[in-house]
């Protein structure tokens, strides 16, 4: 369940199922376009008592889940329990910061290939 600020910021994108790295680029682009500072991360998260690598974006006090690193279809979510993140595994990433027009093209491209 997303907090109100995340739900309102990402409302147009919540129905998408993009690859995890594309979600990372999308979240970074949306926040950057709003003039917000954020950081792309890769970290181990605990899923069903198993550690798996995932992409996250840290924004203010939120950790936005973008999907498992090997996922081809993920939706944006929020990590509600910070204990689920292994702090020793966190790597700061430098994803490309796309323009909102590039994000639109990326989403259209994904929708096209998703239905082929």
Secondary structure, 3 states (H helix, E strand, C coil): CCCHHHHHHCHHHCCCCECHHHHHHHHHHHHHHCCCCCEEEEEEEEECCEEEEEEEEEECCEEEEEEECCCCCECCEECCCHHHECHHHCEEECCCCCCHHHHHHHHHHHHHHHCC
